[in-house]
Structures are given as C-alpha cells and as structure tokens.
Amino acid sequence: MTLLESNTDRERFARLYRDNQRQMLRQAVRILGAGPRAEDVVHDAFVKLIRCFNELRDRPEDRLSAWLLVVTKNNALDLLRRESREMELGELEERMAAPAEDGEFYALVALIRRMPEGYRRILELRFVAEWSLADIAEELGLSESAVKSRIFRGRKLLIRALRKEGYLDGRACI
C-alpha cells in the first residue's frame, strides 16, 4: 500500500479490500476451486488496482467493485488457459517422444517432426494439440495471417511427405 499517495487513497483501498475480498474470492473459487491459486488471483487483482489507482480514483466505489470482479474473473481464466497450454504441451511432448512404429498417428507425428521448424511447430500446435489460430499466433508472436500461411505451406509439405512415404495417393484433404 506504500504505492498509494495519500492517507485518503490508502483508506479507500482498505475499504475496497474489506468490502470486496470475499466476493472476489468466491468468484475465483468458482472458477479455480479452493486453494492458493484462487487466493493468488484475488491478490493479483488488488495489485492491479493499486497500480491503476490514479486512473481509477474518480470512479465510484460500486464501479470499482464491479471492475475488481471482472479483473478477478479474467485473472482466473487466464491462469486456467496458461495451465491448459502447459498441460497440452507436456502431453504433446510425451506423444512426440513415442517411437514412430506405434501406429499411423506416430508415423504422422514423425513426419511432422522432420519438417522445417517454422512449419513443424505450427502444425504440431494446430493438428496435434488442436490449438486455435489465435492461440498459436499469441504463443509464437506471429499474426494470425502468418500462422494461416505457414499452415497452408506446411500442409503442402506434409502432403508431399505423406505421398512419398506411401500414406496417400491422389488428392489429400488434410
């Protein structure tokens, strides 16, 4: 609270904390379940309030209460997304480590693994982990149109490799 400039600001913050903390925690628990993750999300929402206090100073307290609930909900959902991505990447790495002779899926993964890195990573995320274009773009720091282009070109390379390996004949629709 030392970031707050005046005693009035510190008192207002303390009142906002006292009046909203329980409701924010209930919302975080509904999304994340009880435990330290929910408590951390609430804590992070109050830290954001302190950082933005000067810009939010003129808002009435009921609007700040609503703002805090939105920040709490968004923080909890962001945490779930990050954890989901980490789990997907862990599962993907496990699958990628399996030998190719364990079936056609692993043969396809082995073909993708041998592709140039710029295409390989995007194809893994799109077709193996089933990520959205927006999530891939965010993860790799690319625009969605760049992701789409790489998927298009990567699919062409993959189709050629599948034909060469004897998995496809004629036109392919992957």
FENPESUL-V450470 format. One record per pair of residues at least 6 apart in sequence whose ideal C-beta (glycine too) atoms are under 8 Angstrom apart, sorted by the first residue. I is the first residue (numbers start at 1). J is the second residue. D is the distance in whole Angstrom. If there is no record, write none. Layout:
i={I	I}
j={J	J}
d={D	D}
//
This chain:
i={1	1	1	1	3	3	3	4	4	4	4	5	9	9	12	13	13	13	15	16	16	16	16	16	17	19	19	20	20	20	21	21	23	23	24	24	24	24	24	25	25	25	27	27	27	27	28	28	28	28	28	28	28	28	29	31	31	31	31	31	32	32	32	32	32	37	38	41	41	41	41	42	44	45	45	45	45	46	48	49	49	49	49	49	56	56	59	85	85	88	88	89	91	92	92	92	95	95	95	96	96	96	98	98	99	100	100	100	100	101	104	107	107	108	108	109	109	111	111	111	111	112	112	112	112	112	112	113	114	114	115	115	115	115	115	116	118	119	119	119	119	119	120	121	122	122	122	122	122	122	123	123	123	123	125	125	125	125	126	126	126	126	127	131	133	133	133	133	134	136	136	137	137	137	137	140	142	155	158	159	159	159	162	162	162	163	163}
j={10	13	14	50	50	51	53	10	13	50	53	54	53	57	61	49	50	53	61	49	61	64	65	68	46	61	65	65	68	69	42	46	65	69	42	45	68	69	72	38	39	42	69	72	73	76	37	38	39	41	42	72	75	76	38	38	73	76	77	80	38	41	76	79	80	79	76	72	75	76	79	72	75	68	71	72	75	68	71	56	64	67	68	71	64	67	67	135	139	129	131	129	129	124	128	129	106	109	128	109	113	124	106	109	106	106	107	109	110	107	167	165	167	162	167	124	128	158	161	162	165	120	123	124	127	128	158	120	120	161	123	154	157	158	161	157	150	150	153	154	157	158	154	140	136	140	147	150	151	154	151	154	155	158	131	135	136	139	133	136	147	151	174	139	144	147	148	151	144	142	147	143	144	146	147	147	150	174	174	168	172	174	168	172	174	169	172}
d={5	6	8	7	5	7	8	5	6	6	6	8	6	7	8	7	7	7	7	7	7	6	7	7	6	8	7	5	5	8	6	8	8	7	5	6	6	6	4	6	7	5	6	5	6	7	8	4	8	4	6	6	8	5	5	8	7	4	7	7	5	7	5	7	7	6	7	6	4	5	6	6	5	6	4	5	6	8	6	7	7	8	6	8	6	7	7	8	7	5	7	7	8	6	6	5	8	6	7	6	6	7	5	8	7	5	5	7	4	8	7	7	7	8	8	8	7	6	5	7	7	6	5	6	8	7	7	7	8	8	7	7	6	7	8	8	6	6	7	3	6	8	8	7	6	7	6	5	6	6	7	5	7	7	4	8	5	7	8	6	8	6	8	7	5	5	6	8	6	8	5	6	5	7	5	7	8	6	7	7	5	7	4	7	8	7	8}
//
